[in-house]
């Protein structure tokens, strides 16, 4: 069981590292003016999203579901903290999807948002991470 938790946490850290860094790349990409930088950012964003973030997300969910099965989901059916954590995970998944949509905007040179927008969006996963960690560790409900 501890191996499942360890792997779940390793991939969660991997996923969130990407969620923290990709919007920061978008900040720099939105500021860039030259074709060379533009193409470089496109490559970096694509590799981060598809090579690190998305595999990290998938593995996080796989090991999380595996833990629920091993721990017997029915034992946690009334655990409010788990329901809140799962709700935050769904919101994080939605944020991940928006990162993908922004990736496409940059890929096809149709980004219309400023670097300030991406600076604000860069803070969103911090809120999700803090909430998820507090719920998982403290279990306040």
C-alpha positions as CSV (number, residue, x, y, z in Angstrom):
1,X,0.0,0.0,0.0
2,X,2.8,2.4,0.8
3,X,4.2,1.9,-2.7
4,X,0.9,2.9,-4.2
5,X,0.9,6.1,-2.1
6,X,4.5,6.8,-3.0
7,X,3.8,6.4,-6.8
8,X,0.6,8.4,-6.5
9,X,2.6,11.3,-4.9
10,X,5.5,11.1,-7.3
11,X,3.2,11.4,-10.3
12,X,1.1,14.1,-8.6
13,X,4.3,16.1,-8.1
14,X,5.2,15.6,-11.7
15,X,1.8,16.7,-12.9
16,X,1.7,19.8,-10.7
17,X,5.3,20.7,-11.7
18,X,3.9,21.0,-15.2
19,X,0.8,22.8,-14.1
20,X,3.1,25.4,-12.4
21,X,5.5,25.7,-15.3
22,X,3.3,25.7,-18.4
23,X,1.5,28.9,-17.7
24,X,4.8,30.5,-16.9
25,X,6.0,29.5,-20.4
26,X,2.8,31.1,-21.7
27,X,3.7,34.3,-19.9
28,X,7.1,34.4,-21.7
29,X,5.5,33.2,-25.0
30,X,2.9,36.0,-24.9
31,X,5.7,38.5,-24.5
32,X,8.0,37.1,-27.2
33,X,8.1,39.0,-30.6
34,X,10.4,37.0,-32.8
35,X,9.8,33.9,-34.8
36,X,12.7,31.9,-33.3
37,X,11.4,32.4,-29.7
38,X,7.9,31.7,-30.8
39,X,8.9,28.3,-32.3
40,X,11.1,27.5,-29.3
41,X,8.2,28.1,-26.9
42,X,5.9,26.0,-29.0
43,X,8.3,23.0,-28.7
44,X,8.8,23.5,-25.0
45,X,5.1,23.8,-24.3
46,X,4.2,20.7,-26.4
47,X,6.9,18.6,-24.8
48,X,5.9,19.7,-21.3
49,X,2.2,19.1,-21.8
50,X,2.4,15.8,-23.7
51,X,5.7,14.4,-22.2
52,X,5.4,15.4,-18.6
53,X,2.1,16.9,-17.5
54,X,-0.4,14.5,-19.1
55,X,1.4,11.3,-18.3
56,X,1.8,12.6,-14.7
57,X,-1.9,13.3,-14.6
58,X,-2.9,9.9,-16.0
59,X,-0.5,8.1,-13.6
60,X,-1.8,10.2,-10.6
61,X,-5.4,9.2,-11.4
62,X,-4.5,5.5,-12.0
63,X,-2.6,5.1,-8.7
64,X,-5.3,7.1,-6.9
65,X,-8.1,4.9,-8.1
66,X,-6.0,1.8,-7.4
67,X,-5.6,3.1,-3.8
68,X,-9.4,3.6,-3.5
69,X,-9.9,0.0,-4.7
70,X,-7.3,-1.4,-2.3
71,X,-8.6,0.7,0.6
72,X,-12.1,-0.4,-0.2
73,X,-14.0,2.6,-1.6
74,X,-17.1,1.8,0.5
75,X,-15.2,2.6,3.7
76,X,-14.7,6.2,2.4
77,X,-18.2,6.6,0.8
78,X,-19.2,9.1,3.5
79,X,-15.8,10.8,4.0
80,X,-16.5,14.4,3.3
81,X,-12.8,15.2,2.9
82,X,-12.5,12.7,0.1
83,X,-15.5,14.1,-1.8
84,X,-14.0,17.6,-1.5
85,X,-10.6,16.4,-2.6
86,X,-12.2,14.6,-5.6
87,X,-14.1,17.9,-6.5
88,X,-10.8,19.8,-6.4
89,X,-9.2,17.1,-8.6
90,X,-12.0,17.6,-11.1
91,X,-11.4,21.3,-11.1
92,X,-7.7,20.6,-11.6
93,X,-8.5,18.4,-14.5
94,X,-10.6,21.3,-16.0
95,X,-7.6,23.6,-15.5
96,X,-5.4,21.0,-17.3
97,X,-7.9,21.1,-20.2
98,X,-7.7,24.9,-20.3
99,X,-3.9,24.6,-20.5
100,X,-4.4,22.4,-23.5
101,X,-6.7,24.9,-25.2
102,X,-4.1,27.7,-24.5
103,X,-1.5,25.4,-26.0
104,X,-3.5,25.2,-29.2
105,X,-3.9,28.9,-29.3
106,X,-0.2,29.4,-29.2
107,X,0.4,26.5,-31.6
108,X,-1.8,28.0,-34.3
109,X,-0.7,31.6,-33.5
110,X,-4.1,32.7,-32.4
111,X,-3.3,33.7,-28.8
112,X,-5.2,36.9,-27.9
113,X,-4.4,37.0,-24.2
114,X,-1.8,39.1,-22.5
115,X,1.1,37.9,-20.4
116,X,-0.8,39.3,-17.4
117,X,-3.7,36.9,-17.9
118,X,-1.2,34.0,-17.8
119,X,0.5,35.4,-14.7
120,X,-2.9,35.2,-12.9
121,X,-3.6,31.7,-14.3
122,X,-0.2,30.6,-13.1
123,X,-1.4,31.0,-9.5
124,X,-4.5,28.8,-9.9
125,X,-2.9,25.4,-9.4
126,X,-1.3,26.6,-6.2
127,X,-4.8,27.0,-4.7
128,X,-5.8,23.5,-5.9
129,X,-2.6,22.0,-4.5
130,X,-3.0,23.6,-1.1
131,X,-6.6,22.5,-0.9
132,X,-5.9,18.9,-2.0
133,X,-2.9,18.5,0.4
134,X,-4.9,19.9,3.4
135,X,-7.8,17.6,2.6
136,X,-5.7,14.5,2.1
137,X,-3.5,15.0,5.2
138,X,-5.7,16.8,7.7
139,X,-9.0,15.2,6.6
140,X,-11.1,18.1,8.2
141,X,-14.5,16.7,7.3
